[in-house]
Amino acid sequence: MTRDTWQVFDFAATLEKVRPFTMVPTEALVDLARQVQAVLTCGIPGDFVECGVWRGGAAFLMADLLRQAGVRDRKVWLFDSFEGLPPPEEIDGPAATEYVKNTDGPWYFDNCRVSLEEVQRTARGLGLASYTELVKGWFNQTLPAYRQRIGPIAILRIDCDWYASVRCCLDNLFDQVVDGGFVIFDDYYTFEGCAIAVHEFLGERRLSHRLESVVGRSKGYTCYVSAVLRKGNASWYDLRQWLDRRDLALQDIAALIPTEDAFILIDQETLRGELGAARQAIPFLERDGHYWGPPPDDDTAIGELERLRQSGARYAVFAWPAFWWLDHYAGLRRYLRSNFPCVVENDRLIVFDLR
Ligand SMILES: C[S@@+](CC[C@H](N)C(=O)[O-])C[C@H]1O[C@@H](n2cnc3c(N)ncnc32)[C@H](O)[C@@H]1O
């Protein structure tokens, strides 16, 4: 089911709410929030799963966005030993050995040990208990036992540090991630074992999914904070760019055009569904309030534009997927440019004031 996600999400409030319960860097959390938004906007089916939850913050971020969007037909699964990390192996590399030795280090957190009861209490305190399901135990036992029950997965977040754990998650759950769904590797750049498990798994299966990096900043330096792949070789970067552009275009419209003003919207149906029922966005061409197809020629386009203007349309809004109109209908472009001020012109919208 697709959702009107632009208007319902308050990312900042969610980030603030979950921040005390996660060690995941903010940039990676923002990326995760956008993935949840992408899943809901594009109707990518499936539940959300996090393997390795610690205090639960990243999983709670996904759950809080479901709550905000009023989504009741998905949930977030939280898998963890709730007894901390198992010991690393040689394959996990020197950073893993260092982590285990450095018990006074700022990232040791008692070997990531947090009890099930504590995470359950947090879920209740945040009002997210009914959006989450917590499963206690070692992955090699819990994942095979639960994978049938989970069913299709839209987002699989793997945050369990070591080679054996990452490999176990992929072996058990990767096949359930749907086409277009996301697999996130939180430790891909941190621990060698995680990267080896990812490449080994993809190589053995002869899968060509591309990994994309999520970039953050730390102490003034750019650094990689996680890696993500989309099943089906669809690019997350491209989809995220599209979502960013769409959200900015919707903000532009909200800032420029008062809610009560009718306007012509030429958008290849990119924005209309997200504008909300209160908005009077007239399709073009229009008959009885419905889209009637593109105009056959410039004269029809200009005639129809004038008809709508006389009946109260105050702006003509072209969204970027329909920018080609202004090349194709050169007569319409000349008519608009010579008769009406262009009040917005950026990479997402061109708006003429018809008043
Ligand atoms: C780095 S922490 C997770 C951080 C968390 N996602 C967050 O938002 O801050 C890693 C977690 O993975 C769990 N873990 C690692 N390997 C595991 C395994 N094989 N089975 C169960 N839990 C495991 C640990 O108990 C720990 O809570």
The ligand as a MOL file (V3000), in Angstrom:
LIG
                    3D

  0  0  0     0  0            999 V3000
M  V30 BEGIN CTAB
M  V30 COUNTS 27 29 0 0 0
M  V30 BEGIN ATOM
M  V30 1 C 26.6060 -3.0800 17.6580 0
M  V30 2 S 25.3040 -3.7930 18.5070 0 CHG=1
M  V30 3 C 23.8590 -3.2450 17.6390 0
M  V30 4 C 23.6450 -1.7480 17.6540 0
M  V30 5 C 22.2070 -1.3290 17.4060 0
M  V30 6 N 21.7050 -1.7280 16.1210 0
M  V30 7 C 21.9750 0.1450 17.5990 0
M  V30 8 O 20.9740 0.6790 17.0550 0
M  V30 9 O 22.7300 0.7860 18.3200 0 CHG=-1
M  V30 10 C 25.4400 -5.4540 18.0470 0
M  V30 11 C 24.3590 -6.3680 18.6490 0
M  V30 12 O 24.4080 -7.6150 17.9560 0
M  V30 13 C 24.0720 -8.6600 18.8520 0
M  V30 14 N 24.6320 -9.9050 18.2550 0
M  V30 15 C 25.7860 -10.0290 17.5670 0
M  V30 16 N 25.9590 -11.2860 17.1160 0
M  V30 17 C 24.8420 -11.9610 17.4970 0
M  V30 18 C 24.3920 -13.2980 17.2970 0
M  V30 19 N 25.1340 -14.1960 16.6290 0
M  V30 20 N 23.1930 -13.6520 17.8020 0
M  V30 21 C 22.4400 -12.7600 18.4930 0
M  V30 22 N 22.8070 -11.4710 18.7220 0
M  V30 23 C 23.9940 -11.0790 18.2280 0
M  V30 24 C 24.7090 -8.2190 20.1510 0
M  V30 25 O 24.0700 -8.7870 21.2640 0
M  V30 26 C 24.5360 -6.6990 20.1150 0
M  V30 27 O 23.3910 -6.2710 20.8230 0
M  V30 END ATOM
M  V30 BEGIN BOND
M  V30 1 1 1 2
M  V30 2 1 2 3
M  V30 3 1 2 10
M  V30 4 1 3 4
M  V30 5 1 4 5
M  V30 6 1 5 6
M  V30 7 1 5 7
M  V30 8 2 7 8
M  V30 9 1 7 9
M  V30 10 1 10 11
M  V30 11 1 11 12
M  V30 12 1 11 26
M  V30 13 1 12 13
M  V30 14 1 13 14
M  V30 15 1 13 24
M  V30 16 1 14 15
M  V30 17 1 14 23
M  V30 18 2 15 16
M  V30 19 1 16 17
M  V30 20 1 17 18
M  V30 21 2 17 23
M  V30 22 1 18 19
M  V30 23 2 18 20
M  V30 24 1 20 21
M  V30 25 2 21 22
M  V30 26 1 22 23
M  V30 27 1 24 25
M  V30 28 1 24 26
M  V30 29 1 26 27
M  V30 END BOND
M  V30 END CTAB
M  END
